[in-house]
């Protein structure tokens, strides 16, 4: 069974806690990059794929499309006092990716989170390369790459992923090659499946909207 996933959590109280704190002190800027946890609409927890700028100078990031719809708002899981820092501006169900536009006054973008550093976007990985991911649930895990087994523009790997890792970056070295979208049959047993980043970049460029010309931090 191919399972698309995003963990539902009881996060509302924690996320909205910053409201009760008053307005005397400005909310801290959130440090965010590929692998950071994001809370969507106070209920869904996913992972950020990468963050950077598009050709219009907007600060944007990517995650899995099933994590939210256009208009969904984003709070950084690790810095909930920062409040709402971004909004889904594109959600593509066909490729299962989404573009989040961030408020640059509220976010400090970084290219390293945990064990993953992203310096560029590259071609899809293939067998027998080893790819690694950084997700908010299972952290840094690696596995052999099987390639695009179904010829659908997706990369299959043996990296361990669980709910909440949706959107996590999949890298070979420091090259971002795919995002995490699903697992087959069972978490951390069946293979992980994710959309190739070059397919996402090509789609954003073709639509000439937010995310077009994306370049990671």
Backbone as JSON, one array per atom type, in Angstrom:
{
  "sequence": "XXXXXXXXXXXXXXXXXXXXXXXXXXXXXXXXXXXXXXXXXXXXXXXXXXXXXXXXXXXXXXXXXXXXXXXXXXXXXXXXXXXXXXXXXXXXXXXXXXXXXXXXXXXXXXXXXXXXXXXXXXXXXXXXXXXXXXXXXXXXXXXXXXXXXXXXXXXXXXXXXXXXXXXXXXXXXXXXXXXXXXXXXXXXXXXXXXXXXXXXXXXXXXXXXXXXXXXXX",
  "N": [[0.84, -1.19, 0.0], [0.61, 2.15, -0.88], [1.32, 4.87, 0.98], [0.43, 8.11, 1.62], [1.42, 10.65, 3.79], [0.89, 12.66, 6.72], [1.44, 13.81, 9.87], [-1.11, 14.15, 12.27], [-1.55, 16.29, 14.93], [-2.19, 17.34, 18.33], [-1.82, 20.33, 18.49], [-2.68, 22.9, 18.88], [-2.87, 24.44, 21.3], [-0.2, 24.86, 22.06], [0.8, 26.23, 19.86], [-0.72, 28.53, 19.71], [-0.01, 29.78, 21.98], [1.65, 31.98, 21.97], [0.02, 34.15, 21.55], [-1.22, 34.78, 23.95], [0.85, 35.84, 25.31], [1.09, 38.5, 24.97], [1.92, 41.73, 23.51], [4.19, 43.12, 23.99], [6.81, 42.37, 23.53], [8.7, 41.7, 20.66], [8.14, 38.91, 18.53], [10.44, 36.19, 18.29], [12.67, 35.67, 15.51], [12.44, 32.81, 13.41], [14.64, 30.13, 12.92], [15.09, 28.36, 10.02], [15.21, 25.6, 7.78], [15.92, 23.06, 5.28], [14.48, 20.18, 6.46], [13.51, 21.16, 8.82], [10.85, 21.12, 11.22], [7.42, 21.78, 10.54], [4.3, 23.23, 11.45], [1.09, 23.0, 10.32], [-1.75, 24.89, 9.9], [-2.39, 24.62, 12.61], [-2.58, 21.87, 13.11], [-1.46, 19.83, 11.42], [1.62, 18.19, 11.13], [4.58, 18.49, 9.42], [7.55, 18.28, 7.34], [9.99, 20.65, 6.28], [11.27, 20.98, 3.01], [13.27, 22.48, 1.7], [14.66, 25.82, 1.67], [14.71, 29.07, 0.25], [15.21, 31.52, -2.33], [13.08, 32.84, -4.91], [12.84, 33.85, -8.42], [11.65, 36.3, -8.19], [12.53, 37.32, -5.89], [11.26, 36.52, -3.61], [11.07, 34.97, -0.38], [10.93, 31.63, -0.15], [9.77, 28.28, 0.46], [9.74, 24.67, 0.22], [7.52, 21.86, 0.55], [5.76, 18.76, 1.13], [2.89, 18.27, -0.94], [0.51, 17.23, 0.14], [0.49, 18.16, 2.66], [-0.8, 20.59, 3.01], [-3.19, 23.06, 1.84], [-3.62, 25.73, -0.58], [-3.39, 28.8, 1.04], [-3.2, 27.72, 3.56], [-1.67, 28.08, 6.77], [1.55, 28.51, 8.35], [3.47, 27.54, 11.11], [6.57, 27.51, 12.77], [7.77, 24.52, 14.08], [9.79, 24.23, 16.01], [10.03, 26.74, 17.02], [7.69, 28.05, 18.17], [6.89, 30.39, 19.36], [7.4, 32.28, 17.5], [5.2, 32.51, 15.97], [2.87, 32.73, 13.22], [4.57, 32.24, 10.27], [4.55, 31.89, 7.59], [2.81, 31.03, 4.48], [0.94, 28.73, 2.52], [1.21, 28.93, -0.91], [1.12, 27.63, -3.28], [-0.14, 24.43, -4.07], [0.33, 21.4, -5.27], [-1.29, 18.66, -6.33], [-0.75, 16.65, -8.17], [2.05, 16.31, -8.45], [2.55, 16.26, -5.83], [3.66, 18.38, -4.23], [4.3, 21.44, -2.45], [4.44, 25.02, -2.33], [5.64, 27.31, -0.05], [5.3, 30.61, 0.98], [7.35, 32.69, 2.78], [7.55, 35.06, 5.48], [10.06, 37.3, 5.38], [10.9, 38.83, 7.5], [10.42, 37.32, 9.67], [11.75, 34.94, 9.55], [14.82, 33.2, 9.6], [16.71, 31.98, 7.17], [18.42, 28.88, 6.61], [20.99, 26.63, 5.42], [21.58, 24.24, 6.54], [20.31, 21.7, 8.55], [20.24, 19.65, 11.32], [21.65, 16.63, 10.32], [21.87, 17.2, 7.62], [22.99, 19.07, 4.89], [22.27, 21.45, 2.42], [23.34, 22.42, -0.67], [22.83, 22.68, -3.34], [20.52, 21.94, -6.05], [20.04, 18.9, -7.72], [20.3, 16.34, -10.31], [18.13, 13.41, -10.42], [18.8, 10.74, -8.1], [20.33, 7.49, -8.44], [20.43, 3.87, -8.48], [23.51, 2.36, -7.46], [23.5, 4.4, -5.47], [23.66, 6.09, -2.26], [21.29, 7.73, -0.36], [20.33, 10.36, 1.88], [18.12, 11.61, 4.42], [16.59, 14.32, 6.26], [14.3, 14.52, 8.68], [11.48, 15.75, 10.6], [10.45, 13.86, 12.32], [11.91, 11.33, 12.33], [14.48, 12.19, 12.12], [17.84, 12.07, 10.97], [18.3, 9.81, 8.47], [19.47, 7.19, 6.33], [19.67, 5.45, 3.16], [19.9, 2.91, 0.61], [19.57, 3.81, -2.82], [17.0, 3.01, -5.02], [16.1, 4.05, -7.36], [14.02, 5.39, -10.03], [11.62, 3.48, -10.05], [9.07, 3.08, -11.14], [8.96, 4.77, -13.23], [7.88, 7.36, -12.91], [8.8, 9.83, -12.24], [9.7, 9.84, -9.65], [11.74, 9.11, -6.79], [12.83, 6.14, -5.35], [13.84, 4.91, -2.23], [15.62, 3.26, 0.47], [15.51, 4.57, 2.85], [14.57, 5.27, 6.22], [11.38, 6.42, 7.02], [8.66, 8.1, 8.63], [5.3, 9.08, 9.6], [4.98, 12.59, 9.53], [7.48, 13.07, 8.56], [6.97, 13.81, 6.03], [7.75, 15.7, 3.17], [10.38, 16.03, 3.84], [13.85, 16.69, 3.07], [15.68, 14.87, 0.62], [18.88, 13.9, 0.11], [21.95, 13.52, -1.75], [25.06, 13.49, -0.71], [25.57, 16.84, -0.54], [23.68, 17.57, -2.29], [20.43, 18.25, -3.21], [18.02, 16.0, -4.12], [15.46, 14.91, -4.09], [12.19, 14.93, -2.48], [10.59, 13.72, 0.52], [7.69, 11.81, 0.26], [6.05, 9.55, 0.66], [5.6, 6.18, 1.96], [5.97, 2.69, 1.26], [3.8, 0.13, 2.11], [4.82, -0.34, 4.97], [6.05, 1.77, 7.61], [9.51, 2.56, 7.63], [10.16, 0.02, 6.86], [9.03, -0.85, 4.35], [9.91, 0.59, 1.13], [10.85, 4.08, 0.83], [9.29, 6.76, -0.92], [9.58, 9.47, -3.13], [9.0, 12.66, -4.71], [10.99, 13.73, -7.42], [13.29, 16.44, -7.28], [13.98, 17.9, -9.55], [11.77, 17.61, -11.19], [9.88, 19.07, -9.76], [11.03, 21.66, -9.75], [11.03, 22.17, -12.51], [8.28, 22.27, -12.96], [7.48, 24.47, -11.37], [8.89, 26.48, -12.68], [7.7, 26.41, -15.2], [5.14, 27.31, -14.65], [5.61, 29.86, -13.83], [5.08, 31.26, -11.47], [5.01, 31.82, -7.88], [8.02, 30.56, -6.59], [9.21, 30.01, -9.04], [12.3, 29.88, -10.72], [13.66, 29.08, -8.47], [16.2, 29.02, -5.98], [18.19, 27.45, -3.66], [19.12, 28.45, -0.29]],
  "CA": [[0.0, 0.0, 0.0], [1.32, 3.42, -0.93], [0.69, 5.72, 1.99], [0.79, 9.51, 1.74], [1.25, 10.85, 5.22], [1.2, 13.88, 7.46], [0.97, 13.5, 11.21], [-2.05, 15.07, 12.9], [-1.18, 16.42, 16.34], [-2.96, 18.31, 19.11], [-0.8, 21.37, 18.64], [-3.27, 24.24, 18.91], [-2.56, 25.19, 22.52], [1.19, 25.28, 22.03], [1.04, 27.19, 18.79], [-1.39, 29.79, 19.98], [0.44, 30.31, 23.25], [2.3, 33.29, 21.8], [-1.0, 35.2, 21.57], [-1.47, 35.15, 25.33], [2.04, 36.46, 25.89], [1.02, 39.94, 24.82], [2.6, 42.31, 22.35], [5.26, 44.01, 24.44], [8.09, 41.93, 23.0], [8.57, 41.16, 19.32], [8.37, 37.48, 18.44], [11.76, 35.9, 17.74], [12.72, 35.1, 14.17], [12.63, 31.37, 13.42], [15.7, 29.58, 12.06], [14.43, 27.3, 9.28], [15.89, 25.07, 6.6], [15.46, 21.74, 4.87], [14.45, 19.27, 7.6], [12.8, 21.78, 9.95], [9.45, 20.76, 11.4], [6.44, 22.84, 10.39], [2.94, 22.91, 11.87], [0.21, 23.6, 9.32], [-3.13, 25.11, 10.37], [-2.51, 24.18, 14.01], [-2.93, 20.46, 13.28], [-0.63, 18.89, 10.66], [3.06, 18.37, 11.3], [5.34, 18.0, 8.28], [8.94, 18.74, 7.29], [10.36, 21.55, 5.19], [12.23, 20.36, 2.09], [14.36, 23.43, 1.48], [14.23, 27.21, 1.7], [15.56, 29.91, -0.58], [14.54, 32.64, -3.0], [12.71, 32.64, -6.31], [13.36, 34.91, -9.27], [11.05, 37.57, -7.81], [13.12, 37.72, -4.62], [10.46, 36.04, -2.47], [11.6, 33.89, 0.45], [9.98, 30.53, -0.3], [10.22, 26.94, 0.81], [8.96, 23.57, -0.34], [7.15, 20.71, 1.38], [4.85, 17.85, 0.42], [1.61, 18.9, -1.26], [-0.59, 16.77, 0.98], [0.58, 18.8, 3.98], [-1.66, 21.76, 3.12], [-3.78, 23.65, 0.64], [-3.35, 27.16, -0.74], [-3.97, 29.56, 2.14], [-2.83, 27.13, 4.85], [-0.62, 28.88, 7.41], [2.68, 27.72, 8.85], [4.18, 27.92, 12.33], [7.74, 26.64, 12.94], [7.56, 23.64, 15.23], [10.82, 24.43, 17.03], [10.01, 28.13, 17.47], [6.29, 28.4, 18.06], [6.72, 31.79, 19.78], [7.52, 33.12, 16.32], [3.87, 32.65, 15.4], [2.69, 32.38, 11.81], [5.7, 32.79, 9.54], [4.4, 31.67, 6.15], [1.52, 30.59, 3.95], [0.97, 27.94, 1.29], [0.76, 29.7, -2.07], [0.9, 26.62, -4.32], [-0.22, 23.05, -3.62], [0.18, 20.63, -6.5], [-1.56, 17.26, -5.96], [-0.2, 15.71, -9.15], [3.44, 16.04, -8.07], [2.55, 16.24, -4.37], [4.55, 19.36, -3.62], [3.71, 22.74, -2.15], [5.33, 26.16, -2.14], [5.3, 28.17, 1.08], [5.94, 31.92, 0.97], [7.67, 33.07, 4.15], [7.79, 36.45, 5.83], [11.5, 37.4, 5.64], [11.14, 39.48, 8.8], [10.16, 36.36, 10.74], [12.47, 33.69, 9.3], [16.25, 33.2, 9.25], [16.9, 30.75, 6.39], [19.73, 28.23, 6.73], [21.12, 25.5, 4.49], [21.88, 23.01, 7.28], [19.49, 21.31, 9.7], [20.63, 18.31, 11.72], [22.74, 16.01, 9.57], [21.75, 17.46, 6.19], [23.32, 20.37, 4.33], [21.83, 21.56, 1.03], [24.06, 23.46, -1.39], [22.32, 22.82, -4.69], [19.55, 20.96, -6.52], [20.67, 18.13, -8.78], [19.55, 15.3, -11.02], [17.7, 12.31, -9.56], [19.77, 9.72, -7.73], [20.05, 6.17, -9.0], [21.09, 2.71, -7.89], [23.39, 2.02, -6.04], [23.86, 5.51, -4.59], [23.04, 6.16, -0.94], [20.69, 9.04, -0.1], [19.98, 10.6, 3.28], [17.09, 12.62, 4.62], [16.44, 14.92, 7.6], [12.88, 14.73, 8.91], [11.19, 16.18, 11.97], [10.08, 12.72, 13.15], [12.95, 10.31, 12.47], [15.81, 12.78, 12.03], [18.71, 11.77, 9.83], [18.38, 8.4, 8.11], [20.0, 6.99, 4.99], [19.37, 4.16, 2.58], [20.27, 2.74, -0.78], [18.63, 4.34, -3.8], [16.56, 2.06, -6.03], [15.85, 4.79, -8.58], [12.64, 5.65, -10.42], [11.21, 2.13, -10.44], [7.82, 3.09, -11.9], [9.09, 5.79, -14.28], [6.86, 8.37, -12.6], [9.44, 11.04, -11.75], [9.87, 9.69, -8.21], [12.89, 8.33, -6.35], [12.58, 5.13, -4.31], [15.02, 4.62, -1.42], [15.36, 2.44, 1.65], [15.63, 5.41, 4.05], [13.45, 5.17, 7.16], [10.51, 7.58, 7.18], [7.42, 7.89, 9.37], [4.43, 10.25, 9.55], [5.64, 13.82, 9.97], [8.65, 13.26, 7.71], [6.52, 14.29, 4.72], [8.41, 16.92, 2.74], [11.79, 16.07, 4.23], [14.79, 16.68, 1.95], [16.48, 13.68, 0.34], [20.11, 14.41, -0.48], [23.15, 12.72, -1.97], [26.05, 14.48, -0.32], [24.86, 18.09, -0.24], [22.81, 17.84, -3.43], [19.03, 17.91, -2.98], [17.56, 15.25, -5.29], [14.05, 14.55, -3.97], [11.57, 15.13, -1.17], [9.87, 12.55, 1.04], [6.24, 11.92, 0.08], [5.28, 8.37, 1.02], [6.3, 4.9, 2.1], [5.23, 1.55, 0.74], [3.45, -0.97, 3.02], [5.01, -0.09, 6.4], [7.12, 2.74, 7.84], [10.87, 2.09, 7.91], [10.34, -1.34, 6.33], [8.84, -0.68, 2.92], [10.72, 1.7, 0.6], [10.38, 5.47, 0.82], [9.07, 7.25, -2.27], [9.46, 10.93, -3.12], [9.08, 13.37, -5.99], [12.29, 14.28, -7.79], [13.29, 17.9, -7.21], [14.02, 18.54, -10.87], [10.38, 17.66, -11.68], [9.23, 20.18, -9.06], [11.59, 22.91, -10.26], [10.53, 22.37, -13.87], [6.87, 22.65, -12.89], [7.41, 25.84, -10.87], [9.37, 27.39, -13.74], [6.71, 26.44, -16.29], [3.98, 28.08, -14.21], [6.07, 31.25, -13.68], [4.52, 31.88, -10.28], [5.9, 31.7, -6.73], [8.93, 29.43, -6.67], [9.91, 29.98, -10.32], [13.68, 30.32, -10.57], [14.08, 28.81, -7.09], [17.56, 28.67, -5.66], [18.28, 27.27, -2.21], [20.06, 29.29, 0.48]],
  "C": [[0.88, 1.24, 0.0], [0.62, 4.39, 0.0], [1.27, 7.12, 1.95], [0.52, 9.91, 3.18], [1.62, 12.24, 5.69], [0.6, 13.71, 8.84], [0.04, 14.57, 11.74], [-1.74, 15.1, 14.39], [-2.08, 17.45, 17.01], [-2.04, 19.47, 19.45], [-1.38, 22.75, 18.9], [-2.84, 25.05, 20.14], [-1.14, 25.72, 22.5], [1.44, 26.36, 21.01], [0.45, 28.54, 19.11], [-0.94, 30.43, 21.29], [1.04, 31.69, 23.14], [1.28, 34.42, 21.86], [-1.2, 35.7, 22.99], [-0.3, 35.9, 25.94], [2.03, 37.97, 25.75], [1.85, 40.43, 23.66], [3.78, 43.2, 22.74], [6.6, 43.66, 23.83], [7.87, 41.33, 21.62], [8.88, 39.67, 19.33], [9.73, 37.21, 17.81], [11.66, 35.36, 16.32], [13.04, 33.61, 14.28], [13.75, 30.98, 12.46], [15.13, 28.35, 11.37], [15.23, 26.89, 8.05], [15.34, 23.7, 6.27], [15.6, 20.72, 5.99], [13.77, 19.85, 8.82], [11.35, 21.29, 10.01], [8.55, 21.97, 11.21], [5.07, 22.34, 10.84], [2.0, 23.7, 10.97], [-1.2, 23.68, 9.87], [-3.38, 24.53, 11.75], [-2.72, 22.69, 14.18], [-2.04, 19.48, 12.54], [0.84, 19.21, 10.85], [3.78, 17.71, 10.13], [6.77, 18.54, 8.37], [9.15, 19.66, 6.09], [11.42, 20.87, 4.32], [13.48, 21.22, 1.93], [13.78, 24.83, 1.55], [15.21, 28.03, 0.89], [14.75, 31.03, -1.2], [14.17, 32.25, -4.43], [13.17, 33.84, -7.13], [12.69, 36.26, -9.04], [11.58, 38.07, -6.46], [12.34, 37.28, -3.4], [11.22, 34.96, -1.7], [10.58, 32.77, 0.45], [10.62, 29.23, 0.12], [9.3, 25.91, 0.18], [8.62, 22.56, 0.75], [6.23, 19.83, 0.55], [3.49, 18.52, 0.21], [0.47, 18.48, -0.36], [-0.54, 17.36, 2.39], [-0.33, 20.02, 4.13], [-2.17, 22.23, 1.78], [-3.37, 25.13, 0.56], [-4.09, 27.94, 0.35], [-3.68, 28.97, 3.51], [-1.67, 27.92, 5.45], [0.35, 28.0, 8.17], [3.27, 28.36, 10.1], [5.39, 26.99, 12.46], [7.62, 25.81, 14.21], [8.55, 23.92, 16.35], [10.83, 25.84, 17.6], [8.59, 28.66, 17.4], [6.0, 29.82, 18.55], [6.84, 32.75, 18.6], [6.18, 33.34, 15.65], [3.82, 32.2, 13.95], [3.78, 33.06, 10.99], [5.56, 32.63, 8.02], [3.04, 31.12, 5.79], [1.73, 29.78, 2.68], [0.42, 28.79, 0.14], [0.57, 28.82, -3.3], [0.8, 25.26, -3.63], [-0.61, 22.2, -4.82], [-0.06, 19.16, -6.17], [-0.95, 16.26, -6.93], [1.24, 15.31, -8.82], [3.61, 15.99, -6.56], [3.63, 17.14, -3.77], [3.78, 20.64, -3.37], [4.8, 23.78, -2.0], [4.79, 27.01, -1.0], [6.02, 29.5, 0.91], [6.1, 32.38, 2.41], [7.81, 34.59, 4.28], [9.27, 36.59, 6.18], [11.84, 38.1, 6.95], [11.0, 38.49, 9.95], [10.97, 35.08, 10.63], [13.93, 33.97, 8.97], [16.51, 31.91, 8.49], [18.32, 30.21, 6.52], [19.78, 27.04, 5.76], [21.48, 24.2, 5.19], [20.93, 22.86, 8.46], [19.88, 19.88, 10.06], [21.81, 17.8, 10.92], [22.72, 16.29, 8.09], [22.1, 18.91, 5.87], [22.91, 20.37, 2.86], [22.57, 22.72, 0.37], [23.53, 23.67, -2.8], [21.23, 21.77, -4.94], [20.16, 20.24, -7.71], [19.75, 17.1, -9.39], [19.15, 14.18, -10.07], [18.82, 11.32, -9.29], [19.37, 8.39, -8.34], [20.82, 5.09, -8.27], [22.54, 2.64, -8.36], [23.84, 3.16, -5.13], [23.15, 5.38, -3.25], [22.55, 7.59, -0.73], [20.31, 9.13, 1.37], [18.91, 11.68, 3.36], [17.15, 13.12, 6.06], [14.98, 15.24, 7.79], [12.6, 15.08, 10.36], [10.84, 15.02, 12.88], [11.24, 11.77, 13.4], [14.35, 10.87, 12.3], [16.56, 12.37, 10.79], [18.8, 10.26, 9.62], [18.82, 8.29, 6.66], [19.62, 5.61, 4.47], [19.79, 4.11, 1.12], [19.17, 3.27, -1.69], [18.29, 3.24, -4.81], [16.32, 2.73, -7.38], [14.37, 5.02, -8.82], [12.03, 4.35, -10.96], [9.97, 2.11, -11.31], [7.83, 4.11, -13.03], [8.02, 6.88, -14.14], [7.48, 9.69, -12.13], [9.62, 11.04, -10.25], [11.1, 8.85, -7.92], [12.47, 7.39, -5.22], [13.89, 4.88, -3.58], [14.62, 3.71, -0.26], [15.55, 3.24, 2.93], [14.38, 5.29, 4.91], [12.69, 6.49, 7.24], [9.22, 7.17, 7.89], [6.57, 9.15, 9.2], [5.12, 11.47, 10.18], [6.91, 14.1, 9.2], [8.25, 13.74, 6.32], [7.17, 15.62, 4.37], [9.89, 16.96, 3.04], [12.71, 16.01, 3.0], [15.52, 15.34, 1.85], [17.71, 14.13, -0.43], [21.1, 13.29, -0.75], [24.32, 13.68, -1.77], [25.33, 15.73, 0.13], [23.94, 18.5, -1.38], [21.39, 17.35, -3.15], [18.48, 17.25, -4.25], [16.07, 14.94, -5.27], [13.51, 15.0, -2.63], [10.91, 13.83, -0.75], [8.38, 12.78, 0.87], [5.46, 10.74, 0.65], [6.2, 7.22, 1.38], [5.38, 3.79, 1.63], [5.06, 0.51, 1.85], [3.6, -0.6, 4.49], [6.16, 0.89, 6.6], [8.43, 2.07, 8.22], [11.12, 0.64, 7.51], [10.18, -1.32, 4.81], [9.65, 0.5, 2.43], [10.03, 3.05, 0.73], [10.29, 5.93, -0.63], [8.91, 8.76, -2.22], [9.65, 11.54, -4.49], [10.48, 13.92, -6.22], [12.24, 15.81, -7.8], [13.35, 18.55, -8.58], [12.64, 18.59, -11.5], [9.64, 18.84, -11.05], [9.71, 21.52, -9.6], [11.08, 23.2, -11.67], [9.08, 22.83, -13.87], [6.71, 24.09, -12.39], [7.84, 26.83, -11.95], [8.34, 27.52, -14.86], [5.51, 27.3, -15.93], [4.32, 29.55, -13.93], [5.43, 31.99, -12.51], [5.5, 31.81, -9.13], [6.73, 30.43, -6.83], [9.68, 29.34, -7.98], [11.3, 30.56, -10.16], [14.25, 30.04, -9.2], [15.55, 28.46, -7.01], [17.67, 28.56, -4.14], [19.3, 28.21, -1.56], [21.44, 28.67, 0.44]]
}
